[in-house]
Amino acid sequence: MTFPDSGTGNPFRRFVATGFDAVLDAWAVLMPVECAGCQSPDRGLCRECARCLIATPSVHSTPQRVRVYAGASYEGPVRRVILAFKNQHRTDQARPLSEALLSALRRALADVSIEGAARDPVEIVAVPTSTRAFRIRGYHPMSLVLRTAGIRNARVLRAAKETASQKLLDAQQRAVNVHGAFVATRWLGGSQFIIVDDVLTTGATIDEAARAISAAGGTVIAAATIGFTPRIGASRDIASGEGYGKEKGAK
């Protein structure tokens, strides 16, 4: 599987981007907007906040040892942009968020290919949203990000139950909360998947998605997220065998 090229090194793409910048400037005069990352009156995303979203993928592990590739640290402008996208209907942020996710996906696929763990076809599956969340937003955030990136969402999972908010739960409580939250929509035997989600915190949601895929005969070879939540004392690399897999609860 190959992912769309961001085209940053292509002179024609740079020319198009420059023209697009001019269009955004003109549109900002006609329809004033504020930056989703810093709320300054400018564009939907100012240049400084856009630079914060340039991904430098890092590697993590969930408690059940699913390898997760994260595009950026979930703090500052990155956190504010993701929250605006999810909670304030700022769907205009799907494009910059898709670029961060693409960087994580490219590294994930490169690593598993080198290790010989991947075989075609590898399908990309977004963690499903609850019926309640979809009703409130009117869209599925990660499906929109994938569509913007030109990637097909396999849609092999569905929400099986409503779960409580994860915000105030520790790692163990999150795992209990999401257990049984997803089921596969069909038999997945012989298929390989990369799971995608917006933010990696404790890994409970990705582990639950992986459990549902495995229960239906599928194989999860990796996961990718736009961001990860920094945690004191947690390793950003799974090479040492420590980090998200051993830490219990956010500090």
JOHUDA-V16571 format. One line per field, one symbol per residue. ss: DSSP state (H for helix, E for strand, - for the rest). psi: psi as a letter, one per 20 degrees, with the letter a starting at -180 (. if undefined). Layout:
# JOHUDA-V16571
ss: ???
psi: ???
This chain:
# JOHUDA-V16571
ss: ----------HHHHHHHHHHHHHHHHHHHH--EE------EE----HHHHHH-----EEEE-----EEEEEEE--HHHHHHHHHHHH---HHHHHHHHHHHHHHHHHHHHHHHH-------EEEEE----HHHHHHH---HHHHHHHHH---E---EEE-----------HHHHHHHH---EEE-------EEEEEEEEE---HHHHHHHHHHHH---EEEEEEEEEE---------HHH-----------
psi: pqqqphjhjphghhgghghhghgggghhggnprqpihijqodahorhghhhhioqnprprqrhjkpppopgrpmrchgghgghhghijkmiijhghhhgggggggghghgghghijiqqqqpqppqpqrqhgghhghjqoghggggghikppphljqqpiqpqrpigjqagghggggipjhqqqirpjpiqqqppqrgppfijggghgghghghhjirpoirqqqgrqoqppipqipjhijachhhpoqq.
